[in-house]
Amino acid sequence: MKVEERLKELGIELPEATTPMGSYVNAVRTGNLLFMAGKGPGLPGKPLPVGKVGRDFSLEQANRLARDTGLSILAALKAELGDLDRVKRIVKVLGMVNATSEYGSQPEVINGCSDLFVEVFGEKGRHARSAVGMGSLPRGIPVEIEVIVEIEDDAPPPRAAVARPAAKPKAAPKAKPAPKAKAAKKKKI
């Protein structure tokens, strides 16, 4: 099933991709890996959620914010690739949770994003992951997530090597004969 069809089946409409808020880009490709910049739960046209998980947000609320962050990542992926079917695999997720110092449920928070990726991509959405607590995050957001994605290679296949006969060495140019010395004319006295 195509990813776009799967999104419709799940009732998911992706938001517009957000633009970077600094001197960086949403994604950098090296080989067949796409390194996505960190995204937060802010959606265009909505107020930016700010606060700490464990004080301002419950586990359930933070899990939902992590899912919203996953939607932002999918929107950026689609903008970068043009087609989410080019995703071969979600390789790695790093989830950062702005939480109180005693908070310990970061993995359950980031499950909001991880579960979304599995819902959308199936087995290709299963990934390695780190979920860590932070003392703060940019602009006070409660969650930031970055992702590494393996993508289908869209480069044209290499051309088959064509066997060519070895080039014949060029003959060395023939040496020109040395100019003849002119005989000196005798003067009559």
Contacts in CASP RR format, 6 or more apart in sequence:
PFRMAT RR
TARGET T0000
AUTHOR 0000-0000-0000
METHOD contacts of the structure
MODEL  1
MKVEERLKELGIELPEATTPMGSYVNAVRTGNLLFMAGKGPGLPGKPLPV
GKVGRDFSLEQANRLARDTGLSILAALKAELGDLDRVKRIVKVLGMVNAT
SEYGSQPEVINGCSDLFVEVFGEKGRHARSAVGMGSLPRGIPVEIEVIVE
IEDDAPPPRAAVARPAAKPKAAPKAKPAPKAKAAKKKKI
1 9 0 8 1.000
2 85 0 8 1.000
3 83 0 8 1.000
3 84 0 8 1.000
3 85 0 8 1.000
3 87 0 8 1.000
3 120 0 8 1.000
3 121 0 8 1.000
4 84 0 8 1.000
4 85 0 8 1.000
6 119 0 8 1.000
6 120 0 8 1.000
7 13 0 8 1.000
7 14 0 8 1.000
7 84 0 8 1.000
7 120 0 8 1.000
10 119 0 8 1.000
10 120 0 8 1.000
12 71 0 8 1.000
12 120 0 8 1.000
14 71 0 8 1.000
14 74 0 8 1.000
14 75 0 8 1.000
14 78 0 8 1.000
15 43 0 8 1.000
15 44 0 8 1.000
15 71 0 8 1.000
15 72 0 8 1.000
15 75 0 8 1.000
16 44 0 8 1.000
16 75 0 8 1.000
17 26 0 8 1.000
17 72 0 8 1.000
17 75 0 8 1.000
17 76 0 8 1.000
17 78 0 8 1.000
17 79 0 8 1.000
18 26 0 8 1.000
18 39 0 8 1.000
18 42 0 8 1.000
18 44 0 8 1.000
18 72 0 8 1.000
18 75 0 8 1.000
18 76 0 8 1.000
19 26 0 8 1.000
20 26 0 8 1.000
20 37 0 8 1.000
24 37 0 8 1.000
25 37 0 8 1.000
26 36 0 8 1.000
26 37 0 8 1.000
26 76 0 8 1.000
26 79 0 8 1.000
26 80 0 8 1.000
27 34 0 8 1.000
27 35 0 8 1.000
27 36 0 8 1.000
27 37 0 8 1.000
27 76 0 8 1.000
27 77 0 8 1.000
27 80 0 8 1.000
28 34 0 8 1.000
28 35 0 8 1.000
29 35 0 8 1.000
29 151 0 8 1.000
31 153 0 8 1.000
32 88 0 8 1.000
32 150 0 8 1.000
32 151 0 8 1.000
32 152 0 8 1.000
32 153 0 8 1.000
33 91 0 8 1.000
33 148 0 8 1.000
33 149 0 8 1.000
33 150 0 8 1.000
33 151 0 8 1.000
34 77 0 8 1.000
34 80 0 8 1.000
34 81 0 8 1.000
34 148 0 8 1.000
34 149 0 8 1.000
34 150 0 8 1.000
34 151 0 8 1.000
35 146 0 8 1.000
35 148 0 8 1.000
36 73 0 8 1.000
36 76 0 8 1.000
36 77 0 8 1.000
36 146 0 8 1.000
36 147 0 8 1.000
36 148 0 8 1.000
36 149 0 8 1.000
37 76 0 8 1.000
37 146 0 8 1.000
38 144 0 8 1.000
38 145 0 8 1.000
38 146 0 8 1.000
38 147 0 8 1.000
39 69 0 8 1.000
39 70 0 8 1.000
39 72 0 8 1.000
39 73 0 8 1.000
39 76 0 8 1.000
39 144 0 8 1.000
39 145 0 8 1.000
39 146 0 8 1.000
40 69 0 8 1.000
40 72 0 8 1.000
40 141 0 8 1.000
40 143 0 8 1.000
40 144 0 8 1.000
40 145 0 8 1.000
41 49 0 8 1.000
41 65 0 8 1.000
41 66 0 8 1.000
41 68 0 8 1.000
41 69 0 8 1.000
41 72 0 8 1.000
41 141 0 8 1.000
41 142 0 8 1.000
41 143 0 8 1.000
42 48 0 8 1.000
42 49 0 8 1.000
42 68 0 8 1.000
42 69 0 8 1.000
42 72 0 8 1.000
42 141 0 8 1.000
43 68 0 8 1.000
43 71 0 8 1.000
43 72 0 8 1.000
48 139 0 8 1.000
48 141 0 8 1.000
49 57 0 8 1.000
49 65 0 8 1.000
49 141 0 8 1.000
49 142 0 8 1.000
50 56 0 8 1.000
50 139 0 8 1.000
50 140 0 8 1.000
50 141 0 8 1.000
50 142 0 8 1.000
51 57 0 8 1.000
51 98 0 8 1.000
51 140 0 8 1.000
51 141 0 8 1.000
51 142 0 8 1.000
52 98 0 8 1.000
52 99 0 8 1.000
52 100 0 8 1.000
52 103 0 8 1.000
52 142 0 8 1.000
53 59 0 8 1.000
53 62 0 8 1.000
53 97 0 8 1.000
53 98 0 8 1.000
53 99 0 8 1.000
53 100 0 8 1.000
53 103 0 8 1.000
53 105 0 8 1.000
53 109 0 8 1.000
53 142 0 8 1.000
53 143 0 8 1.000
54 62 0 8 1.000
54 99 0 8 1.000
54 100 0 8 1.000
54 103 0 8 1.000
55 100 0 8 1.000
56 142 0 8 1.000
57 65 0 8 1.000
57 142 0 8 1.000
59 105 0 8 1.000
59 108 0 8 1.000
59 109 0 8 1.000
62 97 0 8 1.000
62 109 0 8 1.000
62 142 0 8 1.000
62 143 0 8 1.000
63 108 0 8 1.000
63 109 0 8 1.000
63 111 0 8 1.000
63 112 0 8 1.000
64 112 0 8 1.000
65 109 0 8 1.000
65 142 0 8 1.000
65 143 0 8 1.000
66 95 0 8 1.000
66 109 0 8 1.000
66 110 0 8 1.000
66 111 0 8 1.000
66 112 0 8 1.000
66 113 0 8 1.000
66 143 0 8 1.000
66 145 0 8 1.000
67 112 0 8 1.000
67 113 0 8 1.000
67 115 0 8 1.000
67 116 0 8 1.000
69 113 0 8 1.000
69 143 0 8 1.000
69 144 0 8 1.000
69 145 0 8 1.000
70 112 0 8 1.000
70 113 0 8 1.000
70 116 0 8 1.000
70 117 0 8 1.000
70 145 0 8 1.000
71 116 0 8 1.000
73 113 0 8 1.000
73 145 0 8 1.000
73 147 0 8 1.000
74 84 0 8 1.000
74 116 0 8 1.000
74 120 0 8 1.000
77 84 0 8 1.000
77 87 0 8 1.000
77 149 0 8 1.000
78 84 0 8 1.000
81 87 0 8 1.000
81 151 0 8 1.000
84 120 0 8 1.000
85 152 0 8 1.000
86 151 0 8 1.000
86 152 0 8 1.000
86 154 0 8 1.000
87 121 0 8 1.000
87 124 0 8 1.000
87 149 0 8 1.000
87 150 0 8 1.000
87 151 0 8 1.000
87 152 0 8 1.000
88 124 0 8 1.000
88 149 0 8 1.000
88 150 0 8 1.000
88 151 0 8 1.000
88 152 0 8 1.000
89 121 0 8 1.000
89 124 0 8 1.000
89 125 0 8 1.000
89 127 0 8 1.000
89 149 0 8 1.000
89 150 0 8 1.000
90 117 0 8 1.000
90 121 0 8 1.000
90 124 0 8 1.000
90 125 0 8 1.000
90 126 0 8 1.000
90 127 0 8 1.000
90 147 0 8 1.000
90 148 0 8 1.000
90 149 0 8 1.000
90 150 0 8 1.000
91 127 0 8 1.000
91 128 0 8 1.000
91 147 0 8 1.000
91 148 0 8 1.000
91 149 0 8 1.000
91 150 0 8 1.000
92 127 0 8 1.000
92 128 0 8 1.000
92 129 0 8 1.000
92 130 0 8 1.000
92 147 0 8 1.000
92 148 0 8 1.000
93 110 0 8 1.000
93 113 0 8 1.000
93 114 0 8 1.000
93 117 0 8 1.000
93 127 0 8 1.000
93 128 0 8 1.000
93 129 0 8 1.000
93 130 0 8 1.000
93 145 0 8 1.000
93 146 0 8 1.000
93 147 0 8 1.000
94 129 0 8 1.000
94 130 0 8 1.000
94 132 0 8 1.000
94 145 0 8 1.000
94 146 0 8 1.000
94 147 0 8 1.000
95 106 0 8 1.000
95 110 0 8 1.000
95 113 0 8 1.000
95 129 0 8 1.000
95 130 0 8 1.000
95 131 0 8 1.000
95 132 0 8 1.000
95 143 0 8 1.000
95 144 0 8 1.000
95 145 0 8 1.000
95 146 0 8 1.000
96 132 0 8 1.000
96 133 0 8 1.000
96 134 0 8 1.000
96 137 0 8 1.000
96 143 0 8 1.000
96 144 0 8 1.000
96 145 0 8 1.000
97 103 0 8 1.000
97 106 0 8 1.000
97 109 0 8 1.000
97 110 0 8 1.000
97 131 0 8 1.000
97 132 0 8 1.000
97 133 0 8 1.000
97 134 0 8 1.000
97 142 0 8 1.000
97 143 0 8 1.000
98 133 0 8 1.000
98 134 0 8 1.000
98 135 0 8 1.000
98 136 0 8 1.000
98 137 0 8 1.000
98 140 0 8 1.000
98 141 0 8 1.000
98 142 0 8 1.000
98 143 0 8 1.000
98 144 0 8 1.000
99 106 0 8 1.000
99 109 0 8 1.000
99 133 0 8 1.000
99 134 0 8 1.000
99 135 0 8 1.000
99 142 0 8 1.000
101 135 0 8 1.000
103 133 0 8 1.000
104 133 0 8 1.000
106 131 0 8 1.000
106 132 0 8 1.000
106 133 0 8 1.000
107 131 0 8 1.000
109 131 0 8 1.000
109 143 0 8 1.000
110 129 0 8 1.000
110 131 0 8 1.000
110 143 0 8 1.000
110 145 0 8 1.000
113 145 0 8 1.000
114 127 0 8 1.000
114 129 0 8 1.000
117 125 0 8 1.000
117 126 0 8 1.000
117 127 0 8 1.000
118 125 0 8 1.000
118 126 0 8 1.000
127 147 0 8 1.000
134 144 0 8 1.000
137 143 0 8 1.000
137 144 0 8 1.000
138 144 0 8 1.000
END
